[in-house]
Amino acid sequence: MDIDFRALLVFRHLARTGSFTETGRRWNISQPAVSLMIGRLESEAGLILLERSSTGGRLTAAGARFLERADDVCDTYLTFIGDMCGLRRRMAREVLVGIDRSEFGERTRQRLLEAAPPDGVTMTFVELGENWAEALEATQLDVVVAGRFLRNGLTPGIQEAALHKERGITVAWNPDFYPFDSGKFSFPEVLRSSVLLPDNGVITGFADSLALWCEHAYGMQPVHTVAFPSETAAAAAAAAGMGVLLGAGDTISRLEGSTDGLVHVRTFEFLLPEAYTYGVYCRSDESSRDIMSVAACVGKIGKKSVLQ
């Protein structure tokens, strides 16, 4: 039996999504190529793994058993690859730093680009995905600079150096379009409007936690939600009357004057005393001096970015 490892990864993704189209998009191959790859995998295994239909694919009983073994193989192999990549970086004294898309993150990125790294160390900056905590624990990243909502992103395998904390949630709107009374503010009123907010790549866990909060506290969701790739973009949309801006902590002060025309209130400050935390993260068991020295350097510069 000669099974292509990439075919196992493609099969695993297809089994979880049930979509040939989405799987092809994820692996940058065409839908027919996905189907051909799965067909060859079935031939090699001597099993029918999927029941195909016009809407996608569903695992057979044999496919479910096969997936269990494929998961073990894929996880072991990917862990091995991650460990080897980490070893290569350590030998080359390269440290991967992921920075979020928040205002503090952008300032920190610019300052780090201008700063000298610790002697002999190369800092390589990478785009930070929503699941950065998993990537950090899997050694796909070495240091992360990010803002989080409540305790999102924290795990026992990650240590945090908090650089800044803010209370509550900011609600901002253009009074020419929305007649909210800032003195008698009612949060459920906002949910009857279009809600504009930064996505999870800007503030970890904010969008998802907000959805849960609305459901459990009010039994409703906003009539329409739009997530933006930056706080500035969300604020600009609110200023244009496209909806009401929701942000973690004191969003207005972070945006520094790019919120002209908006009225804002801070709410839930008592309930959420540490709603927004901006910090530096690395693995709890980290032993590399290079990584720890970079984390210290990033923390120092990140702190200055907050005070800017």
N, C-alpha and C positions, 0 to 999 in steps of 0.2 A: 504494500500500500504506500503510495507516494502522494501525500496530501500537501498542497500548497498552503503555507502558513497565512499568506494574505487572504486566501479564500476563507480560512477560518474566521479571520477578523471581519470580513465582509458578511459572512453567514451570521455571525453573532449580532452584528448591527441590524441585519435584515430580520432576524428572529425577534429582536426587541421592538422594532418599529413596524414590521409587517409591510413596509413600503419599499418596492424596488426603486422608485424614483428618488426617495429621500436617501436611500442607501447609496445610490449612484452619485448623488450630489455630495454626500459626505466623503466618499472615496475618490471623487473626481473621475468617475468613469461613467459610461452611458448605461441606460437601463438594460439594453440587450446584453452588454458586457457583464452586468451583474447576474443576469439569468444564465448566461453561458458559464460563468464561474461557479455558480451553485450547481448547475447540471454536471460539471466535471467533478465537483466535490462529491455529489451523490454517486457518480460512477465509481470513483475511487473507494468510497466507503461501502458501496454495495447496498445502500439504503435509500429509501424515499424520505427525505428530510422535511419537505414542505408540500402542503396542499396549495396549489396556485389557483388564483381567481382573477377576475378583472380588476379587483380592488387591491390586490397584493398577494401576500403569502402567509399561511398559517402553519405552525409546526405540527407535524405528525407525532405520534407517540414515540417513534424511533428518533425523530428530530429533537424531541425534548430531552431524551436520554443522551443523544449526541451532543446537545448544547451544554449539558452539565460537564462533560469531559472537555469540550472545546473551551469552556470558560476557564477551567483549571490550566489548560495548556497556554491560552492567550495571556492570562494574568501572570503566570510564571515567566513567560517569555518577555512580556512588556516590562515586568519588574527587573529582569536581568538586563534588558536594554537600557532602562533608566539608570540602573546602578553603574553600568559600564560608561554611560555618558557622563554621569556624575564623577566617576573616577578619572575620566579623560580631562574633565574640566579642572579637577583638583590638581592633576599633574601639570596642567598648563597654567595653573593659578588664575583661572577664569571664574568669575562669580556672576551668575545670572540674577538680575534684579528686575522684578516686575513692579510696575507702578500703575495705580488706577487712574481713571480719567476725571477725577474730581479737581476742583480748583486748587486745593492744596497739593494734589498729586502733580498737576502740571507745573506749578511753581517749583516743587521739589525736583522734578525732572530737569528743568532748565538750570537750576543751581548745580545739580550733579554733573551735567554736561560740561559745566565750566570749572568744576572742581578737580583737583588732583586725587586719584585713588590712592589707597595705601601702597607703599613701595612694592613694586614687582607684581601687583595684582591688576588684572584687567576686569573692569566692570562692563558687562554686556547687558543692555536694556532690552526687555522683551515686552510685548503686549500682554496685559493681564486679563485673563478670562474670568468668567463668573465663578468657576470652580477652582479658584486659585489655592484654596486650602488643600484640596486633594493633590494638586500639582506640586505644592510645596512639600507635602509629606512623601510624595512619590519621587522626590529629588529632581523633578522637572524644572524647578525653580530653587534658588538658594535664599534669596531675601525678597520680601514683599513689602511694599509701602501702600497702604490702602485705608480707606474709611469703611467702617461697618456700622450697621444699624443693630442696636441691642447686642446680642451675643452671637450674631451670625458670623460664620467663618472661624470661630474658636473651636478647637478640639484639644484633647489632652496631648496630642503630638506636636502642637504648635505653641511657641512662646511669644508673648507680645510685649513690646515696649510702647505704651500709650504715650502719644505726643500731645494730644489735645482731646478734650471732651466737650460736648455741647448738649443742652437740654431740649426736650420737646420736639415738636414738628412745626415747620414754617408753612403757613398758607398765604399765598400772594395772588392778587388778581388786579386786573385793569378795571377801575370803577366806571369807565365809560361803557363797559359791556356787562358788568356784574354788579348788582345793587346791594351787595352784602354790607352789613353794618359791623364795622370792626369793634364797636363797643359792646355789641350784643351778638357775639359770633356764635353760630351753631354749625358744628362740623357736618351733621347730616345734610345740611343745605348744599355743601360742596359736592357731595356724592350724587346730587341730581344734575351736576354739571359735568363737562369734560374735564378729566383730571390729567394734568401734565406733570411728569415726574422723571427724575434721572433713572436710568436703567441699573441693573445689578452690577454692571461693569464700572459704574461711577461710585455707587455706595452699596456695598455688599449686603444683600438681603432686604433692602428697603422695599422694593416693589412687591416681593413675595410676602413679606411680613405685613405690609399695608393691606394687601388683599385679605389675609387672615383676620386682621384687626377689624376691618369693615364687616366681614361676615359674622364674626362672633359678637362684636359689640353692638352692631346695628342691624344685623340680619339682611344686609344689602351690599351691593357692589356699586361703584360709580357707573353711571350710564355709559360712559366711554372713557377709556384710559389710553394715553399715548406715552410711551417711554422714549426718552431722548438720550443720545450718547454723551451729553455733558449737561451740567447744571446751567451753564450760560444759554445753551440752546433751548432748554425748557423755559427759562425765564423770558427769553425773547419771544417765544410762542405765547406765553401768558400776556406779555405786553401788547402783542398784536391781537389780543382778544380771543385766542383759540381755545382758551380754557383756564382753569385755575391751577396754579403751581403748588405742588406739595413737595417739601424737601425735609430731610432729616436735620435736626439741630437748627442753628442760626444761619440758614442759607443766604439770607440777604447780606449779612456782613462778609461772608466768604466771596460773594460776587463783586464786591467793591465798586459800586456805582453803575453797574450794568443792568440795574433794575429800575431805571427811570420810568415813571408812569404807573408803577405798581403800588398798591396798598397792601400791607401785610400785617399778620398777627402771628404770635407764637402761642401754640396751644399744647396741652398735655405736658407742660413743664414739670408739674408735680409728679405725674404718673411715670414720666420717662426722664429721670434725672441724668441718665447717660445714654441718650438716644443715638447720638453720633459720636463715634470714637475714631480718631485718625491715629494710626500707629505703624510700627515697623514689626515685621513678623519673620521668624525663622524656625527651624525645627527645634523641638525641645531637647533632643539628644545631640544637637549639632556639636561636633568636636573640631571642625576645621578653624584654624586661627584666621585664615584668609576670609572666610565667610563671616566670622564674628567681627573682624576688624571692619569689613565693609558694612555690616549691620550698624556698627557704632557710628561710622562715618555718615551713613544714610540718616540715622536718627538725629545726629547733630544738625545736618543740613535741613532735614524735614522740620525740625523744631523752629529753625529760622524762617522757613516758609510759612509757618502758621503765624509767626509774629510780624510778618511783612506788612 
